[in-house]
Amino acid sequence: MNSQGTDIMRKIAAFFLGLGLIAAAFAGLALAIVVGVLSAILVLTARLTGRWQPAMARTTDTGHRTDKQKPHDFKVSNDGRGTIIDM
């Protein structure tokens, strides 16, 4: 009778483990659907609002001088041992 009792317990455990695996599979499928729908909404919103392209980064220096207008007041040279900057 002891062997028959353990056999019943194994069947019950296998049943509940199977239910758990099925529940985990459905949870993964639901998560994949939610992520897919959210990403589709995000892409659609970005397309409709015109914000598909990211904004370009700009420097904080908005001066009028460019490098061609005024020469540098320092000299940069490399002698093979390292870079030398004469100011």
Buried (B, 14 or more C-beta within 10 A) or exposed (E): EEEEEEEEEEEEEEEEEEEEEEEEEEEEEEEEEEEEEEEEEEEEEEEEEEEEEEEEEEEEEEEEEEEEEEEEEEEEEEEEEEEEEEE
